[in-house]
Amino acid sequence: MASVAQLHPEPAPIVACTVSRDVQNFDLLIEDMEAELGESWGDLSFADAIAFFDQPEAAALEFVAIAVDGDDESSLGQIAAVVKGAHDKGIKVILVADQISPAGLHHLLRLGAEDFVPYPLPEGALHDAIERMRRPAPPPAAMAVPDPVELGVAHPAFKPKGDRDGVILPVQGLAGGVGATTFAVNLAWELATLSKTDAPRVCLIDLDFQYGSVATCLDLPRRDQVFEILSDTSAVDSDAFVQSMLTFNDRLHVFTSPADMLPLDFVAPDDVARLLGMARANFDYVIVDMPKTIVQWTETVLGQAHVYFALLELDMRSAQNALRLVRALKAENLPHEKLRFALNRAPGFTDLSGKSRAKRLAESLSIEIEVMLPDGSKQVTQSNDHGLPLAETAGKNPLRKEIQKLAKQIHDLNKAVESARR
């Protein structure tokens, strides 16, 4: 005969809760919670959560997943109380946000949320957030053990003094796959290695928070400090900003994209202005790898840029996007004259038909194509896959030689301007 205990098994202990206005609005969250925790989780409203944290049962909670969307903006005060209440009780908070403003997101993260994942949830995002949350706290700084992922990766050795007035050079692709990141990485490296004894100090900033691949092209890890910097730039000084960077081959300083995918409006124009201001004050050249999307803070970058490189190819999609970009900048009275169009995979010297097409493209768009970048062929893909600039893997590649020549021209022009000012 079955025992009473077997007939009436103890319910699984509740180790986590979702907290939302209506959890049915987050069906993907429900699926992921069930996949991770089975029946060991519950659901609370915002008002119930605040009261529940004072109950003895709350001591068993490992974390709460607070789900908010655009309709919750008017209730941010109550949601903030839930975040703070959980934090005060030692309950970790994972924020699941769908179309909430960057200002609201910043506010909730500062109150004590441990992690953030966007909604709809990317595959495995909740699992990864829970894994990060369950990792033991790092040892004190005096006894810190280097992260195995970052062993052998150098960090900036200089102390920021704010004694530079750097040149800001953003790079934006006008269509997918036109080689903007490859151009940005190799231009930054060529500038950083112009001289063995007196090379300029160069940093490369990846502002594509979703698909940024600068770290991949240079085989660098993505650091959690980047997310912390972006979460609250107003609390960051030059020391913290520079120390969040990694150094490639002791020459190039890199601010990678975050480890997790973030919405492009996660930062506001003021945040980007602060980052660029700190970079310009401590580096001679600041290369910015931009997302292909035009966002609210694109105007900020364009305003601070000395030259804004726009990469395109000899195809219809690039032509249409170039036309739309110039038209949009002119409509908003933005400095479109800062744009410098670069044609990647440009026709070779003997390709008269291709050169004629490139000329017609420029004439039809009423633009001037000032940089002609030859096709680097398979060596470019191989170089990126190996996490090295072209100069390190294929020094005689025609694309590498053209970028090297461009870097020298930029540096010589900058030196001439500096001399004229004195």
Secondary structure, DSSP 4 states (H G I P E B T S, - for coil): ---HHHHSPPPPPP-EEEE-S-GGG-HHHHHHHHHHHTTSEEEE-HHHHHHHTTSGGGGG--EEEEEEEGGGGGGHHHHHHHHHHHHHTT-EEEEEEES--HHHHHHHHHTT--EEEESSPPTTHHHHHHHHHHSPPPPPGGGPPPPGGGTT-B---SPP-S---PEEEEEEESSTTS-HHHHHHHHHHHHHTS-SSSPPPEEEEE--TTT--HHHHTT-PPPHHHHHHHH-GGG--HHHHHHT-EEETTTEEEEPPPSS---GGGS-HHHHHHHHHHHHHH-SEEEEE--SS--TTHHHHHHH-SSEEEEE-SSHHHHHHHHHHHHHHHHTT--GGGEEEEEEEE--TT-HHHHHHHHHHHHHHT--EEEEEEP-THHHHHHHHTT--HHHH-TT-HHHHHHHHHHHHHHHHHHHHHHHH-
